[in-house]
């Protein structure tokens, strides 16, 4: 194989490896953002369910009535 062809093959392999690393980084970023969103939604959902439980059981505040 000529030196030019060897250089082209080596360049192609290096670019392919770089592309895999780029996709891995993008995938990691997507996972990190998704985890953050799910954690935030989960905390807010737990808070809302706690408020609902307190309202149903009568432990919540008044309904706007003054004593």
NORURTA-V607804 format. One record per residue. N is the residue number from 1. RES is the residue in one small letter. PSI is psi in degrees with one decimal (none if undefined). Layout:
N,RES,PSI
N,RES,PSI
This chain:
1,x,140.4
2,x,162.1
3,x,-35.0
4,x,-45.6
5,x,-39.6
6,x,-40.6
7,x,-41.5
8,x,-43.4
9,x,-43.9
10,x,-42.8
11,x,-44.0
12,x,-42.9
13,x,-40.0
14,x,-41.3
15,x,-39.6
16,x,-41.9
17,x,-39.8
18,x,-39.8
19,x,-39.9
20,x,-42.3
21,x,-42.2
22,x,-44.9
23,x,-35.9
24,x,-40.7
25,x,-42.0
26,x,-43.6
27,x,-42.3
28,x,-38.9
29,x,-42.0
30,x,-42.5
31,x,-42.9
32,x,-43.7
33,x,-42.5
34,x,-42.7
35,x,-41.4
36,x,-43.1
37,x,-45.3
38,x,-37.1
39,x,-44.5
40,x,-45.7
41,x,-40.7
42,x,-42.2
43,x,-43.1
44,x,-39.3
45,x,-41.2
46,x,-40.1
47,x,-45.6
48,x,-39.0
49,x,-36.4
50,x,-42.6
51,x,-41.6
52,x,-42.4
53,x,-42.2
54,x,-39.0
55,x,-40.0
56,x,-40.2
57,x,-3.1
58,x,3.8
59,x,-6.0
60,x,177.1
61,x,-177.7
62,x,174.4
63,x,30.8
64,x,5.8
65,x,145.2
66,x,143.4
67,x,none
